[in-house]
Every structure is written in C-alpha cells, then in structure tokens.
Amino acid sequence: MLTFSRISRNLPPMFTGIIESLGKVHSIETHGTNKTFWVESTLTPELKIDQSLSHNGVCLTVEETRGNLHRVTAIQETLEKSNLGSWNPGDLVNLERCMILNGRLDGHIVQGHVDTVATCIQRIDKDGSWEFRFEFPKKFSHLVIEKGSISLNGISLTIFNVKKTKFDVAIIPYTYEHTNMQSLKKDSIVNLEFDMVGKYVTRFLKK
C-alpha cells in the first residue's frame, strides 16, 4: 500500500499561483548558453538546496543559499520560452514554493512550465484596482477562455474580455502590492502558463 509520503515523492513539483514573496534579482552570471541568477528575498532563509521554487511562474531548482540570497540556473530552452533572458539586476520576481499536498489549493494547479510569453499592451488605473490587457501568440488562442484561469508571472488570475489573441486581468490592491504587477507597464513581457486541465482536454480531443 502506498503511503502519503511515498505518493508525494513520486509527483512532480506543483504550485498554486499564490505568490509567497517578492524577490529582487541581485546579480546574473552567464555560463555558455545558461544563465545563473542570484535572487534576494526574505524567503531565502526558509529554502533548502535542491528545492523547487517558482520564479515568475518558472520552476527552478535552488542550488545554493547565502544569507538572503539564493542561486538558480536557467538553461537555454527556459530562457527562450520565458522572460528570464531579459531579467536585469534590480528586477522584481514573484516567488512561490511548491504546494504541500495536505494544504489548501487557493489558486489553481500550476506546474511551473511556462508555455509562452505575452506583452502588456494596456494598463488602466481604476482608482482602487488595476486592469491590464495582454497580447499573446495566436497559436495558443484555443487555451484561453472567458473567466478561465491562467498563470501570469506565476500569479493565478482569472481572465476576461477574451479576444483571439488578447485578454484582460483585474488586480486587487493586495495582489498589486505583493507581486511584481506593480512594476508592469506597456510593453512589459510576462510569462504565461495555460490551465493544465484545458491542455489535457485539448490534447485528448485532437487525438
């Protein structure tokens, strides 16, 4: 009989899209086609080596910690499919540790496997909340539905006003203050991971 702990060890890391902490890129090193990032955050003292940690929705492995700094590396494929290649020292990063299976799923199931990037084409201050409009590649349009879930820079959000290659999100003050949505402006690039259930259903119907 499988125990709960054995089952959990056999599962890949999963996230909920509820951001735990904001980090700041401290420094960047290039090694061949890879990039190594040192990220500063108050979460670092709680991290362990070899732990999975979501950075703007990208699952990366913690390789080393020093005080409030931790080190992760992104390979070429990750850099090409996400916005990590455009990071600079001082940039804010959304951080989330992988979910605990006996905890609440407050967002939606996020794998930390970024599908593509989107561009912010509009930002509107609604005097108490904010609305952002994003444009994404047309080939992913079948995965975007009205009132559906999406992971945007690792944040679990509900999308609305869906067009073929565009959608809007609304941001409450708490999310704005505790994530890097506060730093997004027109032409900012964000990471997108589409709903996992939607991707499986689409794959099943195609076959």
Secondary structure, DSSP 4 states (H G I P E B T S, - for coil): ---HHHHHHTSPP-B-S---EEEEEEEEEEETTEEEEEEE-TTGGG--TT-EEEETTEEEE--EEETTEEEEEE-HHHHHHSSGGG--TT-EEEEEEPPPTTS---S--B-S---EEEEEEEEEE-SSSEEEEEE--GGGGGG--TT-EEEETTEEEEEES--SSEEEEEE-HHHHHHSGGGG--TT-EEEEEE-HHHHHHHHHHH-
